[in-house]
Amino acid sequence: MTEEELIEVKPEFMGFHDGSYPGAFPPKVSMRIKNLVESPCLHLFSGSSKIGDVRVDLERPEATNHEDVFQFVQDDNKQWKWVVLDPIYSIKRANIKLKPYARYESVSGTLLAQRLLEDFLRGHAENVLWFDICSPCPVGFERQKFWVFLPGAYRTCRVLTWLKRKGERLI
């Protein structure tokens, strides 16, 4: 790696969410996302967030579509200017948080889940904001920017990655 290829990263303190729902965006993260996205915007694994024109989550009342995200991405045929993803990343209470999905592993650690999401993004998204414990970059996209958020205490760091489609549609 050359000196020109090095990326300087300034981690930010993530702040705290109100505690009403595990995994909810802290206000600082929510504001960063709101300042970037435009319509039409799809939010997958939306939880309690109200970001996005269409919000997909199995169990949260704030979602506009109450269904399995993986089924949604297989059926959806719309084009999205922005797709926001906040997939399940921590499995401390898997029997509670993931029970409706019949899954007991994080999305980042599951190859099948990753491929389903990546295939969907290649066919339907121009920009992606992916909030996770890693900074994924599916084929056909390039990282525009990313932010590292430190939650404090002994909790997992999170990365917000902005992906932009390279060239023409791949699918």
C-alpha angles and dihedrals in degrees: 000000000000126000090253090058095055115105120211111222125196108194117218128212104250097211124212133291119225092263095240094116128019110241097022114147112263110234093255092056092042092054092049090054095043090053091057109038128084133182133312091050128163120198116200119197085012097172111178094338120117094202113124139039089252119032119190122199133135101226114015119101090215090067118101090207116042101200144104109288092220092055091046093055091050092052103036118098101174126116115238128201088202134019118189117198126189100168125186107279109161123056102191092126101024095156089060109031100038101031094103090053091050086228130120101186135073120261090237090058097048118082095196092052091047092051093049091052094043093050090050093049093050090054101038116021135078096180130018131195107196117187109194146120089270135038106244121193114188120206110275095035135085130204111255094180142330137202127206114213121200112206097192131231113046098322130124119270114240129214125209107203123191110207123189126195115253115224121322128349113290097209 
